[in-house]
Amino acid sequence: MKLVSIDSIPGRKIEAIGIVKGTVVQTKNVGRDIMAGFKTLVGGEIVSYTQMLNEARQIATKRMVDEAEELGADAVVGIRYGSSQIMSSAAEIVAYGTAVKFLD
């Protein structure tokens, strides 16, 4: 499965099948959330949250790819990511794009 953020694949003719998406809501445990709160006092990267968001993007991307494969797609173009805060320590990540089939 080819995944690209551009709206076409250079050198390939494609046919759009439909929009596909993957979504996940993820949180850290309370202990790590408390430690992250302390980190905000001194500044710097909160590594546990960076890891959480990277993991959430991977899960959302896999779910998007699974949906595209169910449609028989060869690729997903125009991939984008969005995020939102659901509650104080939970984030929603969504990956979305257009599933396409190769015509050549």
Sequence and secondary structure as in RCSB ss.txt:
>XXXX:A:sequence
MKLVSIDSIPGRKIEAIGIVKGTVVQTKNVGRDIMAGFKTLVGGEIVSYTQMLNEARQIATKRMVDEAEELGADA
VVGIRYGSSQIMSSAAEIVAYGTAVKFLD
>XXXX:A:secstr
 EE SSSS TT  EEEEEEEEEEEEEE  HHHHHHHHHHHHH S  HHHHHHHHHHHHHHHHHHHHHHHHTT SE
EEEEEEEEEEEETTEEEEEEEEEEEEE  
